[in-house]
Amino acid sequence: MSPIQHSASEHDFLSLYPVISKDLKSLKQPNHPQLDPKLSYLRFFPGLRTDAITLDKMGSDPREFDGAWGMTATQPGEIAVADCWNQRVVICSNQGQLQGSIPLQSSPWAIAAINYHDNQLVVVDDTKYVKVLNKKNKLAFHFSTVLQTEVDKTGVDLRSVAVRKDGTILVGDVKRMVWTEHRPSDGQLLHTIPVQTPPWFLAVDDHTDRVVVSGGGQPKLDVVASDGATLSTIEPTIDGMPVRVCCGVCFNSSGIYVVVSNGPGTGHIHHYDRDGVFLACLAQRLFSPQGITFTSDGQLRVADRSSVKMYHKVWNVQ
């Protein structure tokens, strides 16, 4: 039985009748998202018990996260997590074992890997400069997202990063409402692309070169061509109502995956096709999801502020 049945007075229990009655009615007529029959072999576990393996809770212990934000798959078998308030990047195995950490002098928001280019990591933090780390986890170089002569007089707020298949680095700037494109060898500025949605999170589709821009507190996602033209807009809902926040986004061959939320404890993982058509809700009840990525072996990982949640495919054997 629940604690209220043991400890609440009769008056307290009756005072909750409107809430309990509403919950019972919603259970009687649930409004579940429709599942794509093509994905019937997939099941992603929600929750915090055996359903989702967390790496640890918030704190100062070396294995604990304090603001797990962006994340990316690095070399096969590893992921990197931007641990914002601990000012570091944490390297873990796909199974969650700590491999090491890279201390920073700033708070990292987003991280991406240039896998073909010496396994470099690109880190966006709370400064005006993007850092590129080499395979020894040392700073290889840094670069600005504006011309060097404009750095001191241009306000920026860099929040997101993604990498094209050819290694081109995309950096999202929510203050200037642009993403910038940079050469992977030295960070030279190549293009500045205006966007309609603040680029709090970015993802690139390697198959089509499209970019998805996730708007954070402006709760929508734009599917954008490489020249910045908006091709479609996704406006996620939970229980038929628009969500309050759209956060991390990633691609694989089956479409777009995004984490959305209405506040602490309400996070969902939604799956859309490449054109933005809703396919399925894969998980619920995440605490405060930020980044999302696929590991090298195709499993979903979500940075959930004080932990990393690990979702596994389950193959149904008939």
Summary of the structure (lengths in Angstrom):
residues: 318
radius of gyration: 20.5
end to end distance: 35.7
largest distance: 70.9
contacts: 1045
relative contact order: 0.14
helix: 9%
strand: 43%
